[in-house]
Amino acid sequence: MSRMKDWLMEHDEAFGESLNTNPKSLGEVLNYVHDQIQVVDDKYVRALWKEYTEGEPVGEWEDDDDEI
């Protein structure tokens, strides 16, 4: 379980770093995260982006089907 937690923490960290680049879209954030992490869960990054842009925590990120 700790490997999964570490992996998600890497996503969180890369997502936060991507915000320092002043991204204009989810696509720019995903590109940055893909450059930083070998294996990326795009749905999780989309959920983080939605939470960041809308200001609300996303309940179940696995069911989030937003487009880029």
ZIDA-V997509 format. One record per pair of residues at least 12 apart in sequence whose C-alpha atoms are under 7 Angstrom apart, sorted by the first residue. I is the first residue (numbers start at 0). GAP is how many residues later the second one is. Records with the same first field share a line. If there is no record, write none. Layout:
I: GAP / GAP
This chain:
13: 19 / 22
14: 14 / 18
17: 14
25: 23 / 42
26: 41
29: 15
42: 18 / 19 / 21
43: 17
46: 14 / 17
